[in-house]
Every structure is written in C-alpha cells, then in structure tokens.
Amino acid sequence: MKAMFGKAILYGSFLIGSAGYSQNVNEVLQQMAKQYSISQPLQYNSNYVLYKSAASKTAEQSYKGVFMKNAGNEVYMKIDQTEIVNSKTINLKISHREKAIQIADPIKNYFGSLDIKPLLDLCRIESFKDFKTYWEIILTAKNYTNLPYSKIVIQISKKYYLQKSVFYYSTAVNFSKDYQTPKSYYPRLEVANTNFNRKAVNAAFFKTADYFTSPGRNKFIPAERFKQYQVIDLRNISKQ
C-alpha cells in the first residue's frame, strides 16, 4: 500500500488542460504555470492524507512534505522519508526507508512549466467553478486509460497556486495488514499545499557534496550522514 501511496504523490504534480473547454480554464492553468516556472524562489509545505474510500473521514496514512525551488529553477522536495533533488547537473532520489540514493540525469523544467501534455488524452474537464477565494476544476478519466484515478478535483487559489488536489482511485487497494484476509477499498488521496512564499532557498540543498563525493568517474562515496546507504547510478543503466 505504501508503494501505491508514493505513486499517487507523483501524479499530484501534473495538471490537465483542455482547449475544447472554456477559455477561462486555460487562462487559470496558464497563469498558475507561470507562478511555478518564473525564475524566482518558491517554497511551500504539503500534507498528504490517504483515506480508505471516497467518503471515508478516517485517515489511513498521512505524510508531511516540503517543496523548494530556487531562482535557477532547481528543485528540492521532501515527502515523508523520501528526498528529491533536481539541480542543473543531477537528479537525486534519497530513500531513507530503503537506505538508497538514486542518481539520474537532471530533468529539464522539473516542476517548472507544468507540462500537461502527458495527461491531455487521459482526462476530460467535467466542471470549472469560481468559489471567490479559489477556482475548482473537476477532471474525470477517459475510458480505456491506465490512469489509476476515476476523478481528480483541484483547487487553485486566486494567486494561482495549487492549494489542494483530491484523487479518487478507480482501482481497489487491499488494506489488510496480514494480506490473508483481503480488505479492498477504492481510496481517496488528498494533498493540501500551504505557506506559499518567495523566500530565498538555502543553496546547500542543491550541492552534491552534501549527499556524496565522486573520487573518480562513475564512482560515488555517500556523505557521512548517508554512509550506510547504497548508491545506484541510473545514468549508467539508461545508457546500456
């Protein structure tokens, strides 16, 4: 179930637009994309809560998160026990649960332009409403897609920040602790973002020396605080 929860978090980074709907929707999405892509620092906190069902009021899991972007559009994220760094030179994923550091090539425009193209064919906009302090957009998955959600509800603040996302699962998840007696439900994931600000980000978050050193080509030594961690170089794997 934890793996499913992690995948759900990643989907929360994408938004969907539709040229066939009201132009107001597109204008809101475009303005929001600008807020995230301009060359200025951006920081906010996130709270991830997973519920068993669409109507459940009892949380099954909850994680805290932090998002930081500097003026160079380099990004640092922390979600529970996972840290992600995307600098100009490298992309790192640090799993404290698995005691592993994954190294990959940097991702261009990571959380920058909010490229919505990958999901354009997966959802349709069901509604777009103005609630005075925020806009609400409801998206539903089209038939025969591999999107794990039947519906996504997003709230965009009047300052064009993504303040909340709610994901309704279309696939059942087994919540049984011993897995011998299946207890399957269709979960709901809520992601709330708060404390948006443009304060400068500590440069240390993007220095590779704070995570590992490289004494030779394709050779890495974890920093002291990660000395028990395994370093996995995905750049070599992708080039084989």
Long-range contacts (C-beta under 8 A, 24 or more apart in sequence): 1-60, 1-61, 1-173, 1-174, 1-175, 2-61, 4-173, 5-48, 5-50, 5-61, 5-63, 5-189, 6-79, 6-82, 7-148, 8-50, 8-148, 8-167, 8-189, 9-48, 9-63, 9-65, 9-79, 9-189, 9-191, 11-148, 11-149, 11-167, 12-165, 12-167, 12-189, 12-191, 13-111, 13-114, 14-114, 14-116, 14-118, 14-119, 15-114, 15-116, 15-119, 15-154, 15-162, 16-116, 16-119, 16-120, 16-122, 16-123, 16-125, 16-139, 16-152, 17-116, 17-120, 18-120, 18-124, 18-125, 21-125, 21-128, 22-128, 24-128, 25-125, 25-128, 25-137, 28-128, 28-135, 28-137, 28-156, 28-160, 29-116, 29-156, 31-160, 32-114, 32-156, 32-160, 32-161, 32-162, 33-113, 33-114, 34-160, 35-159, 35-160, 35-161, 36-69, 36-111, 36-112, 36-113, 36-114, 37-73, 37-109, 37-112, 37-113, 37-114, 39-71, 39-72, 39-73, 40-71, 40-198, 41-68, 41-69, 41-70, 41-71, 41-198, 41-199, 41-200, 41-201, 42-67, 42-68, 42-69, 42-196, 42-197, 42-198, 43-67, 43-68, 43-69, 43-195, 43-196, 43-197, 43-198, 43-199, 43-201, 44-161, 44-193, 44-194, 44-195, 44-196, 44-197, 45-193, 45-194, 45-195, 46-79, 46-191, 46-192, 46-193, 46-194, 47-191, 47-192, 47-194, 48-79, 48-80, 48-189, 48-190, 48-191, 49-189, 49-190, 49-191, 49-192, 50-187, 50-188, 50-189, 51-187, 51-188, 51-189, 51-190, 52-175, 52-185, 52-187, 53-185, 53-186, 53-187, 53-188, 54-168, 54-186, 54-188, 56-185, 56-188, 60-175, 60-187, 67-111, 67-193, 68-201, 68-205, 69-111, 69-201, 70-200, 70-201, 70-203, 70-206, 71-200, 73-109, 73-110, 73-112, 74-206, 75-110, 75-111, 76-201, 76-205, 76-206, 85-205, 85-206, 85-211, 86-110, 86-111, 87-206, 87-208, 89-208, 90-208, 92-208, 92-211, 94-211, 94-226, 94-229, 99-228, 99-229, 99-230, 100-229, 100-230, 100-231, 100-232, 101-211, 101-212, 101-220, 101-222, 101-226, 101-229, 101-230, 101-231, 101-232, 102-232, 102-234, 103-212, 103-220, 103-231, 103-232, 103-233, 103-234, 103-235, 104-234, 104-235, 104-238, 105-235, 105-238, 119-147, 121-145, 122-147, 123-147, 123-152, 126-151, 133-157, 133-158, 134-158, 134-163, 141-170, 157-196, 159-196, 161-193, 161-196, 162-193, 163-192, 163-193, 163-194, 164-190, 164-191, 164-192, 164-193, 165-190, 165-191, 166-190, 166-191, 167-191
